[in-house]
Amino acid sequence: MILEEEVIHRAIKPKELFWNEKTGKVTSALFKDSKGVSVDVNNDRTDEQVKKSFQGEFPDLKGDARLVTKMCRDKKCRVEADPINNNENHAVILGEVNIKLTSGQARYLSRNCITVLY
């Protein structure tokens, strides 16, 4: 189980769809995925360790968006561990009933995440 206070990280790929140059912020599209929103749980790693892990998989990343699990759950999103090959810290953010988040949930997460540029 992922604890309420756990920090989760969403990789920001360098696509206009995910990043608004005018505002310097992520868009709600970053949190829309029909397969669930792929994130990494911090799991007591340093920010640099998370960054290296992301860059190992996506060398051209713009940065990462950070949330606290409680923020997701407060908006009726499920955060579930989903370990994959070579990444035991992988998790997904899912909608309350469906896999995909609602537009309102995605907008809330995009407006309330902390963005760290690489």
C-alpha positions in Angstrom: 0.0 0.0 0.0 1.2 3.5 -0.9 1.1 5.8 2.1 -0.9 9.1 2.0 2.3 11.2 2.5 4.3 9.4 -0.2 5.6 11.7 -3.0 5.0 10.4 -6.5 6.7 11.6 -9.6 5.3 11.9 -13.2 7.9 12.3 -16.0 7.4 15.3 -18.2 8.3 14.4 -21.7 9.3 17.2 -24.1 6.0 17.4 -25.9 3.9 20.6 -26.4 0.9 18.5 -25.4 2.3 18.2 -21.8 4.0 21.6 -21.3 2.7 25.1 -21.9 5.6 27.4 -22.8 3.6 30.5 -22.2 2.7 29.7 -18.6 5.7 27.5 -17.8 3.4 24.9 -16.4 2.3 21.3 -17.2 -1.0 20.8 -18.9 -3.8 18.5 -17.8 -2.9 16.2 -20.7 0.1 15.1 -18.6 -2.4 13.3 -16.3 -4.6 11.7 -19.0 -3.8 8.2 -20.1 -6.2 5.5 -21.1 -3.9 2.9 -19.4 -3.6 4.8 -16.2 -1.1 7.6 -15.3 2.4 6.1 -14.9 4.3 7.5 -12.0 7.2 6.6 -9.7 6.8 6.4 -6.0 9.7 8.2 -4.1 10.3 5.3 -1.7 13.0 7.1 0.3 15.1 7.9 -2.8 16.8 11.3 -3.2 15.6 13.6 -5.9 18.8 12.9 -7.8 18.1 9.2 -7.7 14.6 9.7 -9.1 16.0 12.0 -11.8 18.6 9.4 -12.8 16.0 6.7 -12.9 13.8 8.7 -15.2 16.6 9.9 -17.4 17.8 6.3 -17.8 14.5 5.5 -19.4 13.7 8.8 -21.1 17.0 10.7 -21.8 15.3 13.9 -23.2 12.9 14.6 -20.3 11.9 18.2 -19.5 11.6 17.4 -15.8 9.1 15.8 -13.4 5.8 16.7 -11.8 5.5 15.9 -8.1 2.4 15.1 -6.1 1.6 13.7 -2.7 -0.5 10.6 -2.8 -3.1 12.2 -0.5 -3.8 14.9 -3.1 -4.8 12.2 -5.6 -6.9 10.3 -3.1 -8.7 13.5 -2.0 -9.8 13.8 -5.7 -11.1 10.2 -5.7 -8.1 8.9 -7.7 -6.6 5.6 -6.8 -2.8 5.3 -6.5 -1.7 1.7 -6.9 1.7 0.0 -6.9 2.5 -1.4 -10.3 6.1 -2.7 -10.3 7.5 -3.4 -13.8 10.7 -4.8 -15.2 13.7 -2.8 -13.9 11.5 -0.5 -11.8 10.1 -1.6 -8.5 9.0 2.0 -7.7 6.5 2.2 -10.6 2.8 2.9 -9.7 -0.3 4.2 -11.5 -2.9 6.8 -10.8 -6.3 5.6 -11.8 -9.8 7.1 -11.7 -12.3 6.2 -9.0 -14.2 3.7 -11.2 -12.6 3.9 -14.7 -8.9 3.6 -15.5 -8.7 7.1 -17.1 -9.0 10.1 -14.9 -11.8 12.6 -15.5 -10.9 16.0 -17.0 -11.5 17.6 -13.6 -9.2 15.2 -11.8 -6.4 15.7 -14.5 -6.8 19.5 -14.3 -6.7 19.5 -10.5 -3.5 17.4 -10.5 -1.8 19.6 -13.2 -2.6 22.8 -11.2 -1.5 21.4 -7.9 1.7 19.5 -8.7 5.2 20.9 -8.1 7.2 21.0 -11.3 10.9 20.4 -11.3 12.8 21.1 -14.5 15.9 19.2 -15.4 
